[in-house]
Amino acid sequence: MLKKIVIALAAIVAIFVIAVALQPADFRVERTTTIAAPQADVFAKVTTSTNGMPGLPGPSSILMRKSLSKAQTQAKAR
């Protein structure tokens, strides 16, 4: 009886290991939403809201410059 249980557990573990090995190494999660506010206001709120949270660094200046220049370009186009 014990031998059957050990064989069954080994089979379950082997199936699990094979299933995990066949999964892709990368995955991506994307979520979108629409906010009825000017892009500059939303960007300012998001960048200031994460600065004081533990474990979340503030936005890097490179990302801020890219986003601001994109927002300024879109504002000029309007």
HUKA-V166816 format. One record per residue. RES is the residue in one letter. SS is DSSP state (@ for helix, = for strand, . for the rest). BURIAL is + if it has 16 or more other ideal C-beta (glycine too) atoms within 10 Angstrom, else -. Layout:
BEGIN
RES_SS_BURIAL ; RES_SS_BURIAL
END
This chain:
BEGIN
M_._- ; L_@_- ; K_@_- ; K_@_- ; I_@_- ; V_@_- ; I_@_- ; A_@_- ; L_@_- ; A_@_- ; A_@_- ; I_@_- ; V_@_- ; A_@_- ; I_@_- ; F_@_- ; V_@_- ; I_@_- ; A_@_- ; V_@_- ; A_@_- ; L_._- ; Q_._- ; P_._- ; A_._- ; D_._- ; F_._- ; R_._- ; V_._- ; E_._- ; R_._- ; T_._- ; T_._- ; T_._- ; I_._- ; A_._- ; A_._- ; P_._- ; Q_@_- ; A_@_- ; D_@_- ; V_@_- ; F_@_+ ; A_@_- ; K_@_- ; V_@_- ; T_@_- ; T_@_- ; S_@_- ; T_._- ; N_._- ; G_._- ; M_._- ; P_._- ; G_._- ; L_._- ; P_._- ; G_._- ; P_._- ; S_._- ; S_@_- ; I_@_- ; L_@_- ; M_@_- ; R_@_- ; K_@_- ; S_@_+ ; L_@_- ; S_@_- ; K_@_- ; A_@_+ ; Q_@_- ; T_@_- ; Q_@_- ; A_@_- ; K_@_- ; A_@_- ; R_._-
END
